[in-house]
Amino acid sequence: MTTDASKSRPYPALMVLCLSLGVMFSVTTQAAEASQTMTRTQASAETLSSQQQAIPLIAAFMATSDMPSLNAALNQGLDAGLTISETREILVQLYAYVGFPRSLNALNELMTVVQMRKQRGIEDAPGREPSRATPTGDDLLAAGTANQTKISGSPVKGPVFEFAPVINRFLQTHLFGDIFERDNLDWQSRELATVGALAATPGVESQLRSHMLASLRVGLSAAQLRQVIEQLKKHGDAQTAERANTALTQALEASVK
């Protein structure tokens, strides 16, 4: 869901503690592990994982109802290590961006893919359900508003929300509350899915730009987002990739102002 103030529409850190047998051994070990962690972080900031590479493709083909390509992208993601739960969550979330009919069709396609893979002897990891109950009532509104503000970079306001205040309440309680409070899919994956779906949808360029900015806020790098564009260009179509490229360029220009 975009959170651009005037153009909106209806997306962990590892701490390593080491025990040592001696002070010098402990210091040396911790320094070495810190260096390794930094290296992994720097590498991941430049390159999408194989699972992440599949997410924008799944989203783009869902958005265009390209079932043969969606089938291939779902297989790619599961082969790369996406769990059934993560993949299903991507398709569930995207109903908020491309509609229930496409979401339901894509979920049916995922069911078919999983069944066919099982018949071929492939047992995909089921993954997990959300680890906590979704808040309700005022707690849901508070959690969703906090999530919306964090992803948007500031409290969301603007003429459209003054004209139709209920739309922002729906965003806060449902999209950023009910959906983004579900922790069986991380926020980077949720933004990669949203970018892929919006890039494949003509006419929502302002929302796409907003989600490029949101992607940067949740920790994806410009290099990783350029890799998304390359994936869309290689496996999708030129217009989808061009829309994504334009949106990223504008987002990067806005982020340095």
C-alpha positions in Angstrom: 0.0 0.0 0.0 1.4 3.3 -0.9 1.8 5.9 1.8 2.7 8.9 -0.3 0.8 11.7 1.4 -1.3 12.8 -1.5 -1.3 9.8 -3.8 -2.1 6.9 -1.5 -4.0 3.8 -2.3 -5.8 0.4 -0.8 3.8 -3.3 2.7 16.0 -8.4 12.5 18.8 -8.1 13.5 20.9 -11.1 14.6 22.7 -10.9 17.8 25.6 -13.4 18.3 26.6 -14.0 21.9 29.8 -16.1 22.3 30.9 -17.9 25.4 34.6 -18.2 25.8 37.0 -20.1 28.0 39.4 -17.2 28.5 39.4 -13.4 28.2 41.8 -13.2 25.2 40.1 -16.1 23.4 36.8 -14.4 23.9 38.0 -11.0 22.6 39.6 -12.6 19.6 36.6 -14.8 18.8 34.1 -11.9 19.1 36.2 -9.6 16.9 36.5 -12.3 14.2 32.8 -13.0 14.4 32.0 -9.2 14.2 34.1 -9.0 11.1 32.4 -12.0 9.5 28.9 -10.5 10.3 29.9 -7.2 8.8 31.1 -8.9 5.6 27.8 -10.9 5.4 25.8 -7.7 5.9 27.7 -5.8 3.3 27.4 -8.6 0.8 23.6 -8.9 1.4 23.2 -5.2 1.0 24.4 -5.5 -2.5 22.8 -8.7 -3.7 19.3 -10.1 -3.3 19.1 -13.7 -2.0 17.8 -16.3 -4.4 14.5 -16.3 -2.5 14.2 -12.5 -2.7 14.9 -12.6 -6.5 11.8 -14.7 -7.0 9.4 -12.5 -5.0 9.0 -9.6 -7.5 8.5 -12.0 -10.3 5.8 -13.9 -8.4 4.1 -10.6 -7.7 4.4 -9.2 -11.2 2.9 -12.3 -12.9 0.2 -12.5 -10.3 -0.7 -8.8 -11.0 -0.9 -9.5 -14.8 -2.7 -12.9 -14.4 0.0 -14.5 -16.4 -0.5 -18.0 -15.0 2.2 -19.9 -17.0 4.8 -17.4 -15.9 3.4 -17.3 -12.3 3.7 -21.1 -12.2 7.4 -20.9 -13.3 8.1 -18.1 -10.7 6.4 -20.0 -7.9 8.5 -23.1 -8.7 11.6 -20.8 -8.8 10.8 -19.4 -5.4 10.1 -22.8 -3.8 13.3 -24.2 -5.4 15.3 -21.3 -3.9 13.9 -22.0 -0.4 10.8 -19.9 0.0 8.5 -21.8 2.3 4.9 -22.5 1.5 3.8 -20.2 4.2 6.0 -17.3 2.9 4.8 -17.8 -0.7 1.2 -18.0 0.4 1.6 -14.8 2.5 2.9 -13.0 -0.6 -0.2 -13.9 -2.5 -2.5 -13.1 0.3 -1.0 -9.6 0.9 -1.2 -8.6 -2.7 -4.9 -8.7 -2.7 -4.7 -5.3 -1.2 -2.8 -4.0 -4.2 -4.2 -6.0 -7.2 -7.6 -7.3 -5.9 -9.2 -10.4 -4.5 -9.8 -12.1 -7.8 -6.1 -12.2 -8.8 -5.1 -13.2 -5.2 -7.6 -16.1 -5.2 -6.4 -17.2 -8.7 -2.8 -17.1 -7.7 -3.5 -19.0 -4.5 -5.2 -21.7 -6.5 -2.1 -21.8 -8.8 0.2 -22.2 -5.7 -1.9 -25.1 -4.5 -1.5 -26.8 -7.9 2.2 -26.1 -7.9 2.7 -27.6 -4.4 0.6 -30.7 -5.3 2.5 -31.3 -8.5 5.9 -30.9 -6.8 4.8 -33.4 -4.1 3.8 -35.9 -6.8 7.4 -35.5 -8.1 8.7 -36.3 -4.7 9.6 -32.7 -3.7 8.6 -31.9 -0.1 8.6 -28.1 0.3 9.1 -26.7 3.7 5.7 -25.7 5.1 7.1 -22.7 7.0 5.3 -21.2 10.0 2.3 -19.2 10.8 2.5 -15.8 12.6 4.1 -16.2 16.0 1.7 -13.8 17.8 -2.0 -13.0 17.8 -3.0 -9.9 15.8 -4.1 -7.0 18.0 -7.7 -5.9 18.0 -9.6 -2.7 18.6 -7.6 0.3 19.7 -4.4 -1.8 20.0 -4.7 -2.8 16.3 -5.1 0.9 15.3 -2.1 1.9 17.3 0.1 -0.9 15.9 -1.0 -0.3 12.4 -0.4 3.5 12.7 3.1 2.9 14.1 3.9 0.5 11.2 2.5 2.9 8.6 4.5 5.8 10.1 7.7 3.7 10.2 7.4 2.5 6.6 6.3 5.9 5.3 9.0 7.9 7.1 6.5 10.2 8.8 2.8 10.3 9.8 0.6 10.0 6.8 -1.6 12.9 5.9 -2.8 14.9 2.9 -5.8 16.1 0.9 -7.0 12.6 0.0 -7.1 11.6 3.7 -9.0 14.8 4.6 -11.5 14.1 1.8 -11.9 10.4 2.7 -10.6 9.9 6.3 -11.9 6.3 6.4 -9.4 5.2 3.8 -6.5 5.9 6.1 -8.2 4.1 8.9 -8.6 1.1 6.7 -4.9 1.4 5.8 -3.9 1.7 9.4 -6.1 -1.1 10.9 -6.1 -3.6 8.0 -3.1 -3.2 5.7 -0.5 -2.0 8.2 -2.3 -3.7 11.2 -3.9 -7.0 10.2 -1.4 -7.8 7.4 1.9 -6.1 8.4 1.6 -7.4 12.0 1.9 -10.9 10.6 5.5 -11.9 11.2 5.7 -15.0 9.0 6.9 -12.7 6.2 9.5 -9.9 6.8 8.9 -6.3 5.7 11.6 -6.5 3.0 9.9 -9.4 1.3 6.5 -7.6 1.6 8.0 -4.5 -0.1 9.7 -6.6 -2.8 6.3 -8.1 -3.6 4.5 -4.8 -3.6 7.1 -3.3 -6.0 6.8 -6.2 -8.3 3.0 -6.0 -8.4 2.9 -2.2 -8.9 5.6 -2.2 -11.5 3.5 -4.6 -13.6 0.4 -2.4 -13.2 0.2 0.6 -15.5 -1.2 3.8 -14.1 0.1 3.5 -10.5 3.5 5.0 -11.0 3.2 7.4 -8.0 2.4 4.5 -5.7 5.3 2.5 -7.1 7.6 5.4 -6.4 6.4 5.6 -2.8 7.1 1.9 -2.4 10.6 2.2 -3.8 11.2 4.7 -1.0 9.5 2.4 1.5 11.8 -0.4 0.3 14.8 1.8 1.1 13.4 2.5 4.5 13.0 -1.2 5.4 16.6 -1.9 4.6 16.8 -2.8 0.9 19.7 -1.1 -0.9 19.7 0.7 -4.2 21.8 -2.1 -5.6 19.3 -4.7 -4.6 16.4 -2.7 -6.1 18.4 -2.4 -9.3 18.7 -6.2 -9.3 14.9 -6.3 -9.0 14.7 -4.2 -12.2 17.1 -6.6 -13.9 15.0 -9.6 -12.9 11.9 -7.9 -14.2 13.6 -7.1 -17.4 15.0 -10.6 -17.9 12.0 -12.6 -17.0 9.1 -10.1 -17.3 8.6 -7.4 -19.9 10.4 -4.2 -20.8 7.6 -1.8 -19.7 7.4 -3.3 -16.3 11.2 -2.9 -15.9 11.1 0.6 -17.2 8.4 1.7 -14.8 10.4 0.2 -11.9 13.6 1.9 -13.1 11.9 5.3 -13.4 10.4 4.9 -9.9 13.7 3.9 -8.4 15.5 6.9 -10.0 12.9 9.3 -8.6 13.0 7.6 -5.2 16.7 8.0 -5.0 16.5 11.6 -6.0 13.9 12.3 -3.3 15.8 10.4 -0.6 18.8 12.8 -0.9 16.8 16.0 -0.8 
